[in-house]
Amino acid sequence: MYRRYAIYVTPEGELGRVGSAWLGWDVLAGQAVAHPLLDGIDLSRITKRPRKYGLHATVKPPMVLRDGATIEALELAAGQITENFAPVELSGLEVSWIGSFLALTPQGDTAALNTLASTIVAQLDHFRAPPSCEELAQRRKRPLTPSQEANLVRWGYPHVMEDFRFHITLTGPLKDAARISPAVVAHFANVLSKPFIIDHLSIAGEEEDGMFHRIARLPLGGKT
């Protein structure tokens, strides 16, 4: 039994391998991975915050299931959505500075990806238990725009719908991103310029220790 469930993009192949090593956790296998050794960079420290999620991009944020909802029903409903969406192909990824952290962001037209994300958020929302007062207060510690506040009230999370921005988080907050960024680019050099194809989504579950594990793979455009 997991504490929370989320719908993620979870890269596989070479990107999944190098990304899992960077973070120190493989969400696909559900196990720790050794970090590469980087001169002058404490990789374990700067990746501590995102590590528990593994290499991922959030589509539907972690949620507690409402009373009566089951993971089996969630998987069935999510699969019925994804089988009607074609894989999304983007021209590549780039290292970007988002607020105080570094992430991989997509290059190319993201319209199809945004449509997929908004559909998942809306059509699976009946599985979500309402957020607690404490969770809402935590979200509001950072200033929210009017649309983000509306999203928080309606969907339980501010960064969805028109405020959704696809990204794969690589670090926690940094004060020296200019020094860290070249190491990120070098680590991911072999995959950044390649087409980035999203051909599946994943349901991930959060264990009691806070670590996320992939528990279902949901192909786009039909089962594989």
C-alpha positions in Angstrom: 0.0 0.0 0.0 1.4 3.3 -1.0 0.8 6.7 0.7 0.3 8.7 -2.5 0.1 8.2 -6.2 1.2 10.3 -9.1 1.2 10.2 -12.9 4.7 10.9 -14.3 6.7 10.9 -17.5 9.5 8.5 -16.6 12.3 8.4 -19.2 13.7 5.0 -20.1 16.8 4.1 -22.1 19.9 6.1 -22.0 18.2 9.2 -20.6 16.7 7.1 -17.8 20.0 5.5 -17.0 22.1 8.7 -16.8 19.3 10.6 -15.1 18.9 8.0 -12.4 22.6 8.0 -11.7 22.6 11.8 -11.4 19.8 11.7 -8.8 20.8 8.5 -7.1 17.5 6.8 -7.4 15.9 4.6 -10.1 12.2 5.1 -10.0 11.7 2.3 -12.6 13.6 -0.3 -10.6 12.8 1.1 -7.2 16.4 1.1 -6.0 19.3 3.4 -5.2 21.9 4.1 -7.9 25.5 5.2 -7.4 26.2 8.8 -8.3 29.0 9.6 -10.7 32.0 11.3 -9.2 32.3 15.0 -10.1 35.2 17.2 -9.1 34.1 19.8 -6.6 30.4 18.9 -6.6 28.6 17.1 -3.8 26.0 15.5 -6.0 24.3 13.7 -3.2 23.7 17.0 -1.4 22.4 19.0 -4.4 20.1 16.2 -5.5 18.7 15.3 -2.1 15.3 17.1 -2.5 14.3 15.6 -5.9 15.9 12.2 -5.3 12.9 10.5 -3.8 10.9 11.1 -7.0 13.5 9.7 -9.4 13.9 11.0 -12.9 10.5 12.2 -13.8 8.3 15.0 -15.1 5.1 15.5 -13.2 1.8 15.2 -15.2 -0.6 14.7 -12.3 1.0 15.6 -8.9 1.2 13.1 -6.0 -2.3 12.6 -4.5 -3.9 10.6 -1.7 -6.7 8.5 -3.1 -10.2 9.5 -1.9 -12.2 7.1 0.1 -13.4 4.2 -2.0 -10.9 4.7 -4.8 -8.5 2.0 -5.6 -5.2 1.8 -7.5 -6.6 -0.8 -9.7 -9.4 1.6 -10.8 -6.9 4.4 -11.2 -4.7 2.3 -13.5 -7.7 1.2 -15.6 -8.9 4.8 -16.0 -5.5 6.2 -16.8 -4.8 3.4 -19.3 -8.1 4.2 -21.1 -6.9 7.8 -21.5 -3.3 7.1 -22.6 -4.3 4.5 -25.2 -6.1 7.3 -27.1 -3.1 9.6 -27.2 -0.3 9.2 -29.8 3.3 9.4 -28.6 4.7 12.9 -28.3 7.9 13.7 -30.1 9.9 16.8 -29.1 13.1 18.0 -30.8 15.3 17.6 -27.7 15.9 18.7 -24.1 18.0 21.5 -22.7 19.3 22.4 -19.2 17.3 25.3 -17.8 17.3 27.4 -14.7 13.7 27.3 -13.1 13.4 29.5 -10.1 16.2 28.3 -7.8 16.8 24.8 -9.3 18.1 23.2 -12.5 15.9 21.1 -14.8 15.7 19.6 -18.2 13.0 21.4 -20.3 11.7 20.5 -23.8 12.6 22.0 -27.1 9.9 22.1 -29.8 6.2 22.3 -29.9 4.6 21.2 -26.6 1.0 21.7 -27.5 0.2 17.9 -27.7 2.1 17.4 -24.4 0.1 20.1 -22.7 -3.2 18.7 -24.0 -2.2 15.2 -22.7 -1.3 16.7 -19.3 -4.5 18.7 -18.9 -6.6 15.7 -19.9 -4.9 13.5 -17.3 -5.4 16.1 -14.6 -9.1 16.6 -15.3 -10.3 13.1 -16.1 -8.5 11.5 -13.2 -9.4 14.1 -10.6 -12.2 12.2 -9.1 -9.6 9.8 -7.7 -8.0 12.6 -5.6 -8.8 13.2 -2.0 -9.1 16.9 -1.2 -5.8 18.5 0.1 -5.5 19.1 3.8 -5.4 22.6 5.2 -1.8 22.1 6.0 -1.0 21.1 2.4 -2.9 24.2 1.1 -1.0 26.4 3.5 2.3 24.9 2.4 1.5 25.6 -1.3 0.6 29.2 -0.5 4.0 29.9 1.2 5.2 30.9 -2.2 3.3 33.7 -4.0 0.7 32.4 -6.5 -0.7 34.1 -9.5 -4.6 34.3 -9.6 -4.7 31.4 -12.1 -2.3 29.3 -9.9 -4.5 30.0 -6.9 -7.6 28.9 -8.9 -5.8 25.7 -9.9 -4.9 25.0 -6.3 -8.5 25.3 -5.2 -10.0 23.4 -8.2 -7.3 20.8 -8.9 -5.3 20.6 -5.6 -2.1 21.9 -7.3 -1.1 25.3 -8.7 1.1 24.3 -11.7 -1.5 22.5 -13.9 -3.6 23.4 -16.9 -2.5 26.8 -18.4 0.2 27.0 -15.7 1.7 23.6 -16.6 5.4 23.7 -17.6 7.0 20.4 -18.5 10.3 19.9 -16.7 12.5 17.2 -15.3 13.9 18.4 -12.0 17.6 17.7 -11.5 18.6 19.6 -8.3 17.2 21.2 -5.2 17.6 24.9 -4.7 21.0 26.2 -5.6 23.0 29.3 -4.9 25.7 28.5 -7.5 23.8 27.2 -10.5 26.3 28.9 -12.9 29.0 26.5 -11.5 26.8 23.4 -11.5 25.2 23.9 -14.9 28.2 22.9 -17.0 28.5 19.6 -15.0 24.8 18.9 -15.8 25.3 19.7 -19.5 28.3 17.4 -19.6 26.6 14.5 -17.8 23.6 14.6 -20.1 25.5 15.6 -23.3 24.7 12.4 -25.2 21.0 12.7 -24.8 20.2 16.5 -24.9 20.3 17.0 -28.7 18.4 13.7 -29.5 14.7 13.8 -30.2 12.8 13.3 -26.9 9.9 10.9 -27.4 7.3 10.3 -24.8 5.6 7.0 -25.6 4.2 6.2 -22.2 3.2 7.6 -18.8 3.7 5.9 -15.4 1.8 5.6 -12.2 4.3 6.0 -9.4 3.6 5.2 -5.7 5.2 6.7 -2.6 6.4 4.2 -0.1 6.4 4.9 3.7 10.0 5.9 3.5 9.0 8.7 1.0 10.7 7.0 -2.1 8.7 6.7 -5.3 8.4 3.5 -7.3 6.9 2.9 -10.7 3.9 0.6 -10.3 2.3 0.7 -13.7 3.4 1.6 -17.3 0.8 3.2 -19.5 1.7 3.2 -23.2 0.5 6.0 -25.4 -1.4 4.9 -28.5 -2.0 1.3 -27.5 -0.5 -1.4 -25.3 3.0 -2.7 -26.0 
